[in-house]
Amino acid sequence: MFKWLEKNLPKIVMAPAVGLIGWFVYGFVLWTLYISFTNSKILPKYELWGFGQYSKLWASRKWLISVDNLLIFTALFLIFCIVIGILLAIFLDQKIRAEGLLRTIYLYPMALSFIVTGTAWKWILNPTLGIQKLVVDWGFENFTFDWLVNREMAIYTIVIAGVWQSAGFVMALFLAGLRSVEDEIVKAAKIDGASLFTVYWKILLPMMRPVFFTSFVILVHISIKSYDLIVALTQGGPGISTTMPALYMTQTAFHKSQVGLSAASAMMMFMAVAAVIIPYLYSELRRENAR
Amino acid sequence: MQDSLQSTYKQLEQKSKYTNIFLRWFLYLILILFASYFIFPLYVMIVTSLKTMEEIRQGTLLTWPSTLNFDSWAVAWGGRGYGAGDTYLKPYFWNSIKMVVPAVFFSTFIGAMAGYVLTKWRFKGDKWVFLFLLFGCFIPYQAILLPMARTLGVLGISNSVIGLVLVHTVYGIPFTTLFFRNFYVSIPTELVKAARIDGAGFFKIFFKILLPISAPIIVVTVIWQFTQIWNDFLFGSTFSFGEAAPIQVALNNMVLSSTSVKEYNVDMASAIIAGIPTLIVYVLAGKYFIRGLTSGAVKG
C-alpha cells in the first residue's frame, strides 16, 4: 500500500490540476456544446433540438452585426498594432537614450484593465468636453469629433482604445526578437554596403516570421474575446452598432435568458479561436520537438 | 588632384554626418510623439481627477488644475456619506484583495507542483497531459460561462468572493503550469537524480532543491496572476453583483450609474484607484511583468 503510494505520488500530485481542467474546461465546453443543440430558454432543457439555435443565430440581425464588427475591429486592430509595434521596436533598437523609460511608457497600458482605460477613453472621446472641445479651443471652431455617439463611427473608437492598449505589447515581442539576432549578421550586411533600411527590410524582418505569427495569434485571440472594452466604452451602442460576439453571448444568456441561443454563439466563438490556436499549438510543438 | 579628392571625401563625410544627426533628431521626435500618445490618457485621468466640475467645464482636457483638489478622490474611495445609493469603491477594493490573494496563492501552488511533476517525474504520456492543460490558456471563456454559473449555484457560492476565488484558481492553472514547466525544464535533471540516490523523497526534493531556486519564476507567476485576476471583468460581472462584486465591476457600475449630473472628476479618480495596484506592480517589477507577458501572453 505504502509502496504503491510512493510510486504513484507524482501522478497523485498531478491529479488536482488535471481533474480541475478536465471538469471545468473540457467538461464545461462539452456541456455548452450539448446545450447549443437544445431548445433551452431560462433553464437548460436536455431534449435535443438539432441545429435550430444555429440557424436562429445566423438569421439574427444583431449577431450578423456582431460578426461584421468583429471582422472590422480585428482587421484594423491587427494592422495598427503590428505596424506601430514594429516601428517602435525598430526605433528603440537604435541605441536610444532612455530606452528603458520609453519602453515602460509604451507598455504600461497592458498593466491596466480595459475597464479602467475604457473609462478614460470614454471621457476623452466624449463630444462635449473631450477632444472636440480641446481642438475647438485651439481655434478650429468647426471641428467636430463625435465618433463615440455616431452609429457609423463608434466601432473605430474601440479600435483607437484597443490599439493604444496593445501596441506596446507587440513592440515588446519584436524588440525581444530583434535583440536575439546575432550582431554578426547585421555587421556583415553593413560591410557589404547594405543601408540600415535594407538591413531591416530584407534581413531582420524576414527573420522575425515566428514573432509575426505569435503576434498575429495573440492579437486575433484578444479581439475575438474583446468584451470589457466595449462594455466600458459603448455598451454595444449607439443602438447595437458596436456589439461584438462576446457581448452578444452574455447579453443573450443573462439579460434575454435565451440559454440555448447564447450557447450556440459561444460555440461559434470557440470554433473561431480553435481555428487559429490549433495550427499555432501544432507548429509550436513541432518547433519544440525539433530542438 | 589628390587635394580635390580629399576634399570631396571630406565633404561627403560631413554631409553624411549631418544626415545622421538629422535622422537621429527625427528618431527621437517620433519616439517622443508616440510616448505622448501613450501618456496622454493617463495625464488626462490624473488632471481631471484633481479638478472641480466647474474647472472641467471651463478648461480643456489638457489644462492644469488651479489647485490640487483631492475631494473627488475622497468621494470615489469613501462616498459622500448619505447612506443608500451612495456607491464608492472602498468595500469593493477589499473584495478584490480577498479574491486575489487566495486565488493567486492556490493557482501558483498547483501550477508549481504540476510543472515539477511534468519535468522531473516524467511519466508515459506526460507531453499529452501538458498539452491537455495548455489548451486551457486559449479557450474563450464564453464557452464555459453558462455551466460555471450553474455549478456555482449548485455549490451555493454564486455571488460570493469564494466563488470567484474558485473560478480564478481553476482558470489560472494552465498559465501557472506553463510558467513553471518552462522554468523547470531548463534546470538540470541530474540535480534531482542525485538527490533521489541520496534517498530524498518527492516533497523533500521539491522544497529543499527546487523551491529555493524558483524565486524568479514565482515572481513572474504571481505578478501575472495578480494582474489578470485584479483586472478581470468578465467573471466578476457574470458571477457576482451587489456587495460581493470586485473592484472592476464596481468601477463600471459607478461610471454607468446615471444619477443626476455626470461627475467626470470622480469617475477619473475611481478609475485611477482601480488601476493603481497593478500600475505600482508594473513600475516596480516591470521586468518580470514583461517576462510573463511574452511567455504567457495568450489571455488578453
Interface residues (C-beta under 8 A of the other chain):
Chain A: E6 L9 P10 K11 V13 M14 P16 A17 V18 L20 I21 G22 F24 V25 G27 F28 V29 W31 T32 I35 P44 I84 L87 L88 F91 L92 Q94 I96 L102 T104 I105 Y106 L107 Y108 P109 M110 A111 L112 S113 F114 I115 V116 T117 T119 A120 W121 K122 W123 I124 L129 G130 I131 K133 L134 D137 W164 G168 F169 A172 L173 A176 V217 I218 H221 I222 I224 K225 S226 Y227 D228 V231 A232 Q235 P245 A246 M249 T250 A253 F254 V259 S262 A263 S265 A266 M267 M269 F270 V273 I277 L281 L285
Chain B: L27 Y28 I30 L31 F34 A35 Y37 F38 I39 F40 P41 L42 V44 M45 T48 I56 R57 T60 L61 L62 I110 G111 M113 A114 Y116 V117 L118 W121 F123 V129 L131 F132 L133 L134 F135 G136 F138 I139 P140 Y141 Q142 A143 I144 L145 L146 P147 M148 R150 V170 Y171 I173 P174 T177 G201 F202 T227 W230 N231 D232 F233 L234 S237 T238 Q248 L251 N252 V255 L256 Y264 D267 M268 S270 A271 I272 A274 G275 T278 L279 V281 Y282 V283 G286 F289 I290 L293 T294 A297 V298 G300
